[in-house]
Every structure is written in C-alpha cells, then in structure tokens.
Amino acid sequence: MATPRATPAPARSWLKPATWHLRTRLILLTMTLLVAICGAVGLFSYASMDSFLTRQLDDQLSQAAKRSTDPGRPPLGGFNGRPDPLDARGQSVGTLNARILNGQIPSGGFLDPDTTRLALDADDKETLLALTQDGNPVDRSLSNGDYRIVAVETGYGDVLITGLPLAAKESTLASLVWTFVFVSLGGLVLIGLAGTVLIRRTMKPLEQLSEVATRVARLPLDAGEVALAVRVPPSNANPGTEVGSVGHALNLMLENVASALEARQRSETKVRQFVADASHELRTPLTAIRGYTELMRMTEDFTPDGRKSLARVQSQSERMTTLVEDLLLLARLDEGQPLKLGEVDLTQLVIETVSDEKVIAPDHHWHLELPDEPLSVNGDASQLRQVLVNLLSNARKHTAPGTTVVTSVQKSADGSAVVAVTDDGAGIPPEFVDHVFARFARADVARKGSSPASGAAEGTSGLGLSIVQSIIEAHGGTVEVTSGPGRTEFVLRIPTGVAVPQGNAPMS
C-alpha cells in the first residue's frame, strides 16, 4: 500500500514574514498599529503642551517686560537718572534684564535667588546685541541656561531686554515625555498580552480546520476501503462567519471525497470479485487443455513441427495456469481470507528454497547467511514459502548469469525476523523503485533478464512482488526495497509470535 507523502512545509524564518504563523503576524501588526497610535498621540500631546507652555511663558514675559519699563518707578541707582530694569519690583528668580544703548550693553544681568546680580559674559552680550528689536519673543541659549527673550525699544532711545528661563517649561515637557513613555509601554505590554490571548482564542477554529485537513491528508486513500469519518465540528462550520464558511466548504468537500471513495471501493470490489471468479473458472479449462495436450503427445504421431507447436501450447498453458493461480491468490488476500497459522521454521524454509533455486539456476552464485539458532515465526508456511520463491526467482530472472545472490536470516532488536535477499545485478531504475510492488509492474528494461522470446527462461507477469507484499502485510510485517547499480536488496520483517488480525489484510 502506498503511503501518502506530505509536502514538506517551508522552513520558518524570522527574515521571511510569509513563513510566520498568521497569529504571529496579527499580533505584530496589532502591536505596530498601537505603537504608531501611541507615537501619534504622544507627538500631538507634546506639541499641544509645548504650545500651551510657550503661550503661558510669553504672557509672563510680557508682564515682566512691562515692569522693567515702568516709567513711574523711581530711579534707584539707575543709569542717567533712568530706572534700572534689574531694580524692578516683582521680578522672579532667574529673570534676565539688560539695556542696550548706542550698540552697547551698559547694564544687565540675571537675578539670583539672593537678589544679587549675575553679570553677563561676552558671549551673552553678543547674543543679546544680535536680537531683533521687534518685540517678538525668541529662544536663545545663554550662560545661565536657555531663555525666552524679548527686546523692546523704549521712548528714551534705548532698548530694554527681558528674558525668562525655559528650565521650568523643559522640565514639564520632559516629565510629560517620560510619563507618556512609561504609560505607553505598560499599556502596550498589557494590550499585547491580552491581544495574544484573544487572537489565539479567535484563531482556534482555524487551527481546528487545519487539524482536520492534516488528519485527512495522512489517511491512506489510494486503495482499500476507507472510512472518511473526519469532519469539521458544527461549531466551526457555520456559513454565517468567515471561518464557518471555510469549515462548511471543507465538510462539503469531504462529503464529496467520501462519496467518491465509496464509489471507487464498490468498483474495486466488483473488479476483485470478477478476477476471483474468472480465475476460478479458468482453472478448469486450463487443466483440460494441459491434459488433452499430454494425451495427444502420448497417443498421436506428429511431425517435428507439430510436436514443437504442441510443446509450445503446453508451455503457454502452464504459464497461464501460473498467472491464474497468482490472480486467485491475490483475490483471496484482498478478501482477507484467514491464514493457516502455525509455527514455521524460517531458517529451514530459506535453506530449502535457496537449494531449489540452485538447481534451477546453476549459473548464479547462491549464498546463505544464517543465524546460529533456528528462527521460527507464527505464519502460513505455504504462503511464506511462496514469498521466498518469488523473491529468489525475481533475482534469478532479472539478473545476468554469474550474479551473486545472498539470502540472510537474522533476528532484529525488536524481536522480529528479518529476511534479506541481495543481489549484485544491474539494479532497478530509480523512477521504478516506488512502483516495484504494483501489480503487473515490470522493469525488465533495466534489470537485464531472460525473456520468452529468447527461449532461455520464462517471462514475468508482474505479480510476483505484489504477492510478496500482500502476503507479508497479511502476516503483520513489512517489505522494503533499496536498489542502485550493483546492489538490489529486498528486506522482509515478520513479527515472531504475534497474533495476526484476520479479515483485515492490506490491499495492494
């Protein structure tokens, strides 16, 4: 029986998304979308907060600038009788004030926490002198940090510069970023775990569909009576959903396949019954032909050509009788007729069969490799003998004279008997090895043997190896073949002392 061959699945690689599980791709896609959404929300929140804090800071800056330019404030140590902006009331710590007059900064500095002045350095003065004096706030980096600065021209002909530090704003934005990052990461982890569980649960029906298809793919559907009882459960075969539609379609396909298999089985049963009946009916006329041929040879006087023709009729009737007996045996095996089980000395059976072949084909070299102790199996002696005869005659017919044929018997580690027939002939072509046990299969083109046309030996029907497989499988064993140029080996494995189930012989 041919074993279904599953097409190997492509190797899964993280570099090839097409080979990933669907649930893995869904989880990654969901997480990617969530990351993108979180990133977009984060950017929008950051931009909104930055804009809000900037407007708030500009309002504070505008108020601080007004206080610095208050004309009603008394000149407490001011410049040329004008109020010093650093002496303005209500200025916050870190506030920047400076005065530009005639392209120079005669006074200015930062307000320290102890209300003292922190002088400007040369770089600070250069940065402040480069400001545009249009009253619009700008951001600049100074020696005391980043500042939001505005330059306003006064009615005295000079320019007053006021600035507030950006540290509070930057600290708030940094806190917002880290808070959003930690909250997003925590949310992504929780959503990822929950999403994985939900996606796995959602994908479960598809996995069940895959399991059903896989179980059907592993069934031996090529021959014999097949009970295709595997179906998708009703819960996953509801046409109202996408997965249910697939399950429903799969069930319809399985129903169609089951009907086709039943029709094929009925047809095969009819064919087998016809072969069995025809083989049985042909035995009587063939026996009559052989009998009358023998009688004519003994009682009638023929010319040399007549005797040759009569001998040809007799040889062909004998060959046809052998073919009919083989077909009848296969039909009985297909029907699962009980074996005549008993203890069979496999070692002695091999010795006798090889001895017979030595007489038939003395131009071959026949060798035996036997165990020290006799090896017995529970089987049908006549059928096991036929197995050995078919294997040895197959080696004899399909190899040239001078070929060495080795028959070995041994006990395997699992306790079963192993019989191997090995020859050093031309070998079986690789494309034929998989079909060597099929009925009426022949590869005489590659395994050079005799043909009826040459008159050297009998032809082959292509049933010998099929009979070997059917008998061995009926005994609960297996037969394998390996072949290459200069070596062909058939290996039989037969259980020892194991009860053989009756009425369930495999079909070839």
C-alpha positions in Angstrom: 0.0 0.0 0.0 1.4 3.4 -0.9 2.0 5.7 2.0 0.7 9.3 1.5 3.6 11.7 1.2 3.2 15.1 2.8 4.8 18.0 1.0 7.3 19.4 3.5 6.4 22.8 4.9 8.7 25.7 4.1 11.3 26.4 6.7 10.2 29.2 9.1 12.4 32.2 9.2 12.1 35.5 11.0 13.5 37.2 7.9 10.6 35.9 5.8 7.2 37.2 7.2 5.4 34.9 4.7 6.5 31.9 6.7 5.3 33.2 10.1 2.1 31.9 11.8 -0.9 34.0 11.0 -1.5 34.7 14.7 2.1 36.0 15.0 1.6 38.3 12.1 -1.7 39.6 13.5 -0.1 40.2 16.9 2.8 42.0 15.4 0.5 44.1 13.1 -1.7 45.0 16.1 1.3 46.0 18.2 2.7 48.0 15.3 -0.6 49.9 14.9 -0.7 50.5 18.7 2.9 51.8 18.7 2.0 54.1 15.8 -1.1 55.4 17.5 0.8 55.9 20.8 3.5 57.8 18.9 1.0 60.0 17.1 -0.9 60.7 20.4 2.5 61.4 22.1 3.6 63.8 19.4 0.3 65.7 19.4 0.3 65.9 23.3 3.9 67.1 23.3 3.1 69.7 20.6 0.0 70.9 22.4 1.7 71.1 25.8 4.7 72.9 24.3 2.4 75.4 22.6 0.4 76.0 25.9 3.6 76.4 28.0 5.1 78.8 25.4 1.9 81.0 25.4 1.9 81.0 29.2 5.6 81.9 29.3 5.1 84.7 26.8 2.4 86.2 29.0 4.8 86.1 32.0 7.5 87.6 29.8 5.2 90.4 28.6 4.3 91.3 32.2 8.0 91.2 33.3 8.9 93.5 30.4 6.2 96.0 31.4 7.5 96.0 35.0 11.0 96.7 33.7 9.9 99.7 31.5 7.5 101.2 34.1 8.2 104.9 33.8 6.6 105.8 37.1 9.2 103.8 39.1 11.7 105.9 41.0 15.3 105.7 39.8 17.0 103.7 42.4 20.6 103.9 41.2 19.6 103.9 37.6 21.6 104.8 34.5 21.5 108.6 33.7 18.5 109.1 36.0 16.6 106.3 34.3 15.2 103.3 36.3 17.4 100.3 36.2 15.4 97.3 34.9 17.1 95.0 37.4 15.6 97.1 40.2 12.0 96.5 39.0 9.7 95.1 41.6 8.1 91.6 41.3 10.8 90.0 39.1 11.2 86.3 39.6 14.5 84.4 40.2 16.5 83.9 37.1 14.9 86.8 35.2 17.2 88.4 32.6 17.3 92.2 32.2 19.6 94.3 30.1 19.8 97.7 28.5 21.2 98.4 25.0 22.4 102.0 24.4 24.4 103.1 21.4 25.1 99.5 20.4 26.5 98.6 23.9 25.1 97.0 27.0 26.0 99.3 29.9 23.9 97.3 32.4 22.3 93.9 32.6 22.4 90.5 34.3 20.5 87.6 35.8 18.6 87.8 39.1 20.0 85.3 41.6 18.0 83.7 44.4 19.7 86.1 46.9 18.5 89.1 44.8 22.1 89.8 43.6 23.1 90.3 40.0 24.8 87.6 38.0 26.8 89.5 35.3 26.5 88.8 31.6 29.6 87.4 29.9 30.9 88.4 26.5 29.0 85.7 24.6 25.8 86.6 26.4 26.2 90.3 25.3 27.0 89.3 21.7 23.8 87.1 21.6 21.7 89.9 23.1 23.1 92.6 20.7 22.1 90.3 17.8 18.4 90.2 18.8 15.7 91.7 16.5 14.1 94.6 18.3 10.5 94.0 17.2 9.0 92.9 20.5 8.6 89.2 19.4 9.8 86.6 21.9 12.6 84.3 20.8 14.5 81.4 22.4 18.2 81.7 23.0 20.9 79.8 24.9 22.9 81.9 27.4 25.5 81.2 30.0 22.7 80.8 32.7 20.7 78.3 30.5 18.0 78.5 27.8 15.9 81.7 27.9 12.8 83.1 26.3 13.8 86.7 25.4 12.0 89.8 24.1 13.7 93.1 23.1 11.6 96.3 23.3 12.7 99.8 22.3 11.7 102.5 24.8 10.8 106.2 24.5 14.3 107.1 25.9 16.0 105.9 22.7 17.4 102.7 24.3 16.3 99.1 24.2 15.3 97.0 27.2 15.8 93.2 27.1 13.8 90.9 29.3 14.1 87.1 29.5 12.7 84.3 31.5 14.3 80.9 31.9 13.0 77.9 29.9 14.0 75.4 32.6 10.5 75.0 34.1 9.0 74.5 30.6 11.6 72.0 29.6 11.2 70.2 32.9 7.5 70.0 32.4 7.9 68.7 28.8 10.5 66.1 30.0 8.1 64.9 32.7 5.3 64.6 30.1 7.5 62.6 27.8 8.7 60.1 30.4 5.2 59.7 31.8 3.8 59.1 28.4 6.7 56.6 27.6 6.1 54.6 30.8 2.4 54.6 30.5 2.5 53.6 26.8 5.0 50.8 27.4 2.8 49.5 30.3 -0.3 49.7 28.1 1.4 48.1 25.2 2.6 45.2 27.4 -0.9 44.7 28.8 -2.6 45.1 25.5 0.0 42.7 23.9 -0.7 40.0 26.4 -4.4 40.4 26.2 -4.3 40.6 22.5 -2.2 37.5 22.2 -4.7 35.6 24.3 -7.7 36.9 22.4 -6.1 36.4 18.9 -5.1 32.8 19.9 -8.6 32.1 21.0 -10.0 33.7 17.9 -7.6 31.7 15.7 -8.5 28.4 17.4 -11.2 27.5 14.9 -8.7 27.9 12.0 -6.3 25.6 13.9 -9.1 23.0 14.2 -9.7 23.3 10.5 -6.0 22.7 9.8 -6.0 19.7 12.1 -9.0 18.2 10.2 -7.2 18.8 6.9 -4.0 17.3 8.2 -5.7 14.2 9.5 -7.4 13.7 6.2 -4.1 14.2 4.3 -2.5 11.5 6.4 -5.2 8.9 5.6 -4.2 6.2 3.1 -6.8 7.0 0.4 -5.1 5.3 -2.5 -6.6 1.8 -2.1 -8.8 -0.3 0.1 -11.9 0.5 2.0 -11.5 4.0 3.6 -13.8 5.3 6.3 -13.6 9.0 5.9 -15.4 10.0 9.1 -13.3 13.1 9.8 -15.4 16.3 9.8 -15.2 19.9 11.0 -17.3 20.2 14.2 -20.7 22.1 13.7 -19.5 25.0 15.9 -16.8 25.8 13.3 -18.9 25.0 10.2 -21.5 27.9 10.4 -21.7 29.5 7.0 -22.6 32.8 8.6 -19.0 33.5 9.6 -15.8 33.6 7.6 -14.2 30.7 9.4 -17.5 28.9 9.4 -17.8 29.3 5.6 -14.4 27.6 5.2 -15.4 24.8 7.6 -18.7 24.3 5.8 -16.9 24.2 2.4 -14.3 21.7 3.8 -17.1 19.5 5.1 -18.8 19.6 1.7 -15.5 18.7 0.0 -15.0 15.8 2.5 -18.5 14.5 1.8 -17.8 14.6 -1.9 -14.5 12.8 -1.4 -16.1 10.2 0.8 -18.8 9.5 -1.8 -16.1 9.1 -4.5 -14.1 6.7 -2.3 -17.2 4.6 -1.6 -17.9 4.5 -5.4 -14.3 3.5 -6.0 -14.4 0.8 -3.4 -17.6 -0.6 -4.9 -15.9 -0.6 -8.3 -12.8 -2.3 -6.9 -14.8 -4.9 -5.1 -16.6 -5.7 -8.3 -13.3 -5.9 -10.2 -11.8 -8.2 -7.5 -14.8 -10.4 -7.4 -14.7 -10.7 -11.2 -11.0 -11.5 -11.1 -11.5 -14.1 -8.4 -14.5 -15.7 -10.3 -12.7 -15.6 -13.6 -9.5 -17.0 -12.2 -11.5 -19.8 -10.5 -13.4 -20.6 -13.7 -10.3 -20.5 -15.9 -8.6 -23.2 -13.8 -10.9 -26.0 -15.2 -10.4 -25.3 -19.0 -6.7 -24.7 -18.5 -6.4 -28.1 -16.7 -8.3 -29.7 -19.6 -6.0 -28.0 -22.2 -2.9 -29.3 -20.4 -4.5 -32.8 -20.0 -5.5 -33.1 -23.6 -2.1 -31.8 -24.7 -0.4 -34.5 -22.7 -2.8 -37.1 -24.1 -2.1 -36.0 -27.7 1.6 -36.2 -27.2 1.3 -39.7 -25.9 -1.2 -41.1 -28.4 -0.7 -39.2 -31.6 2.1 -39.2 -34.1 3.1 -35.6 -35.1 5.7 -34.2 -37.4 8.6 -32.4 -35.8 6.9 -29.0 -36.4 3.7 -30.4 -34.9 5.5 -31.7 -31.8 7.2 -28.3 -31.4 3.8 -26.4 -31.7 2.2 -28.8 -29.2 5.0 -28.3 -26.8 4.6 -24.5 -27.2 0.8 -24.9 -26.4 1.6 -26.9 -23.3 4.2 -24.3 -22.0 1.9 -21.4 -22.6 -1.0 -23.2 -20.9 1.3 -23.8 -17.9 2.3 -20.2 -17.8 -1.3 -19.1 -18.0 -2.1 -21.5 -15.2 0.5 -19.9 -13.0 -0.9 -16.5 -13.8 -4.4 -17.6 -12.9 -3.2 -19.1 -9.6 -1.4 -15.8 -8.8 -4.5 -13.8 -9.6 -6.6 -16.1 -7.5 -4.2 -15.8 -4.6 -4.3 -12.0 -4.7 -8.0 -12.1 -4.8 -8.1 -14.2 -1.7 -5.7 -12.0 0.1 -7.7 -8.9 -0.9 -10.8 -10.5 0.6 -8.9 -11.0 3.8 -9.3 -14.8 4.0 -7.8 -16.2 7.2 -4.2 -17.5 7.1 -3.4 -21.1 8.1 -1.2 -20.0 11.0 1.4 -22.3 12.7 5.0 -22.3 13.8 7.2 -22.0 10.7 11.0 -22.7 10.9 12.0 -19.8 8.8 15.7 -20.8 8.7 14.8 -24.3 7.2 12.4 -22.7 4.8 15.1 -20.4 3.5 17.6 -23.3 3.1 15.1 -25.4 1.1 14.0 -22.5 -1.2 17.6 -21.5 -1.9 18.5 -25.2 -2.6 15.7 -25.4 -5.2 16.9 -22.2 -6.9 20.5 -23.6 -7.1 19.1 -26.5 -9.2 17.1 -24.2 -11.4 19.8 -21.6 -12.0 23.3 -23.1 -11.5 24.8 -20.2 -13.5 24.1 -17.9 -10.5 26.1 -17.9 -7.2 23.8 -18.6 -4.3 24.9 -17.8 -0.7 23.3 -18.2 2.7 23.8 -16.2 5.9 22.0 -17.9 8.7 21.8 -17.4 12.5 23.4 -19.9 14.9 20.0 -20.9 16.2 16.8 -21.7 14.1 14.4 -18.8 13.9 10.7 -19.5 13.9 7.7 -17.3 13.2 4.0 -17.6 13.5 2.7 -17.7 9.9 1.3 -19.6 7.0 4.1 -22.0 5.8 2.9 -22.3 2.2 2.5 -18.6 1.7 5.8 -17.7 3.3 7.4 -20.3 1.0 5.9 -18.6 -2.0 7.2 -15.2 -0.8 10.8 -16.6 -0.8 10.3 -18.3 -4.1 9.0 -15.1 -5.7 11.9 -13.1 -4.3 14.6 -15.6 -5.4 13.1 -16.2 -8.8 12.8 -12.4 -9.2 16.6 -12.1 -8.6 17.2 -15.1 -10.9 15.0 -13.8 -13.8 16.2 -10.2 -13.8 19.9 -10.6 -13.4 22.6 -11.9 -15.7 24.4 -15.3 -15.3 27.2 -15.0 -12.8 25.3 -12.8 -10.4 25.7 -13.4 -6.7 22.5 -13.7 -4.7 22.8 -13.6 -0.9 19.9 -14.7 1.3 20.3 -13.8 5.0 18.1 -14.5 8.1 18.5 -12.7 11.4 16.6 -11.5 14.5 16.2 -7.8 14.9 16.4 -5.9 18.2 12.6 -5.7 18.4 12.3 -9.5 18.2 11.0 -9.7 14.6 12.5 -11.9 12.0 14.4 -10.2 9.1 15.0 -11.9 5.8 17.1 -10.1 3.2 17.6 -11.1 -0.5 20.5 -9.2 -2.0 22.0 -9.4 -5.5 24.8 -7.5 -7.3 22.9 -7.1 -10.6 22.3 -4.0 -12.6 19.8 -2.6 -10.2 16.3 -1.1 -10.5 15.9 2.3 -12.2 15.2 5.0 -9.6 11.9 6.1 -11.2 10.6 2.5 -10.9 11.5 1.7 -7.3 8.4 3.4 -5.9 6.2 1.2 -8.2 8.0 -2.1 -7.9 5.3 -3.6 -5.7 2.4 -2.5 -8.0 0.5 -5.2 -9.8 1.7 -6.0 -13.4 4.6 -3.7 -12.9 7.8 -4.8 -14.7 11.2 -3.2 -15.2 12.8 -5.7 -17.5 14.5 -2.9 -19.5 16.8 -2.1 -16.6 17.2 -5.4 -14.8 18.6 -7.5 -17.6 17.0 -10.9 -17.6 15.8 -13.5 -19.9 12.7 -13.2 -21.9 10.3 -15.6 -23.5 11.4 -14.6 -26.9 14.9 -15.8 -26.3 13.7 -19.2 -25.2 16.1 -19.2 -22.3 13.7 -18.7 -19.4 10.0 -17.9 -18.7 8.7 -14.3 -18.8 7.2 -12.5 -15.9 3.7 -11.4 -15.2 4.5 -8.5 -12.9 2.5 -10.1 -10.0 5.3 -11.7 -8.0 6.4 -8.7 -5.9 2.8 -7.7 -5.4 2.1 -11.1 -4.0 5.1 -10.8 -1.7 3.9 -7.5 -0.3 0.3 -8.8 0.2 1.4 -11.9 2.0 3.9 -10.2 4.3 1.4 -7.4 5.2 -1.2 -10.1 5.8 1.3 -11.5 8.4 1.6 -8.1 10.0 5.0 -7.4 8.6 6.6 -5.1 6.0 8.7 -5.4 2.9 11.2 -2.7 1.7 13.5 -2.4 -1.3 16.6 -0.4 -1.9 18.4 -0.5 -5.2 21.3 1.0 -7.0 23.9 0.0 -9.7 25.5 -3.2 -8.4 23.2 -3.8 -5.4 19.5 -4.5 -5.0 18.1 -5.6 -1.6 14.6 -6.8 -0.6 14.1 -6.8 3.2 11.3 -8.7 4.9 10.3 -8.0 8.5 8.0 -10.6 10.1 6.8 -10.4 13.7 7.6 -13.6 15.7 4.8 -15.0 17.9 2.5 -12.1 17.3 -1.2 -12.8 16.6 -2.2 -11.6 13.1 -5.5 -9.8 12.8 -7.7 -11.8 10.4 -10.1 -10.3 7.8 -8.2 -7.2 7.5 -5.5 -7.9 5.0 -4.0 -4.8 3.4 -4.8 -4.1 -0.2 -2.0 -3.6 -2.7 
